[in-house]
Every structure is written in C-alpha cells, then in structure tokens.
C-alpha cells in the first residue's frame, strides 16, 4: 500500500510550490482539484502538464490524481460532447505522465422545473451511467483507471454506495474512491460503507470531521472511529490523505507532517 498526501493541504501556495514543499515531507503526492479549479480549462491543462513534468524531475510518486471538479461539471452542462472532449483531454495528460488512478465525481444535472425529484434522480443516474460507460473505453485505451468518488452533496446521485455500485457495474477501468469524510457527514457508517463497496474500491480519500460538515481534517481530529476504519481499509489500495489547509505556509506544512505521521501509524 502507498500513502499519498493531497496538494489540498497546501492551498496557500501555487501548485508547483505546494509540490516542492510536500516533496520535502513525503514522496507520495496526489494532485488535488482545488488549485486546478481556480484556473480556466486551458490554463488548468497547461499547469497540470508543467506540474507533472516537475514532479518527474523531483522523483515524487504521483500515481493518483484528482480530476478538476468545476470544469468538468460545467462543460457537461454545456453539452455532452464538450464534456467528453474536456474530460478526455485531462485524462490524456494524466496518462502521458504515468498517473494510474484519476479520481472523479459524478456529474450533477440541472434541475428541470417540470420534473419531480424522483424523475430527476433517475435521469441523473442514467446520465452518469452513460458518461462512465464512455469514459471506461477512454480509460482502457489510455491504460489508466478512473475512481468515482462518493459525493458530499446528498441531493446528487453518487452520495450513496448502491448508486456508485450501479454506475461502475460491468465497467473494467472504472472503480470507486471511498471518501471517508463525505460518508461520515452523510451519516453513513464508514466501516460498513467500505465493506459494502470493498470489491470495487481502488483508492481511498482519507480525512476526518465532526459529523456536521466537510472539514477535511487529519484522521483522529474528528469523530470517525479510525481503529475500525483503518482495519477495513488497510490492504493493497492507495490511501490519499485529503487534508485541507488554506492557512500560512508554516501551519499547512505542520498539518501535512502531522497528517503523514497519523497516516503511517494507521495505514503503514
Ligand atoms: Zn475526496
């Protein structure tokens, strides 16, 4: 198993600077979505290429990365073809630089005033099944895997484990990313959720909260039962410490060091 720390822990710096600081702490780094979400699509693609090349020079382990969120969600709302095109472009960059697993969220659809909630959810589920069926063929061609993450927003398809299982059903290159913090906020027992999804989980986003909101705290700083969760998660899947820090460089660096130490203790 490999432990990664997400660049979300260094939001006080640019993506390149974040990787430089994190490389001095730990070798496994996940490129998170927060830095990329602030750029337009072209600049996000350019930045990503530059950062992945830089990572190779630093000899850090960058096998897991996050797909930008806002770009992908917005372009799919514009048009299906545009959504596929932009997603494909990001996946091509990731695969060119040796990324093995790309974490993605489900795509929310705009509400239609003429629909009942039940109809909306069915339409959103079918839409996502179609999107990931297509992305399965792209991922296969590029030799990478996509991990669909359980969402934080309860009203969007993909927050519940059985919806995720339906989306990835029968797809070879699409698996699941279990996000412990999202499950905990949504009052899903994290240990049982992991057990339910176990056969399809390819990566874990590990972070803690007090159960009231998505705080992205280091494990043991919230109310998840980490002794139970680490037992069911420990194994062969990559563990990404998806901790958020937007404070000063000094403080975020300390948060990163603490997170890695706790991560090693629980999962190493
Ligand atoms: Zn996550």
Boltz pocket constraint, residues with backbone or C-beta under 6 A from the ligand:
constraints:
  - pocket:
      binder: B
      contacts: [[A, 149], [A, 179], [A, 205], [A, 242]]
      max_distance: 6.0
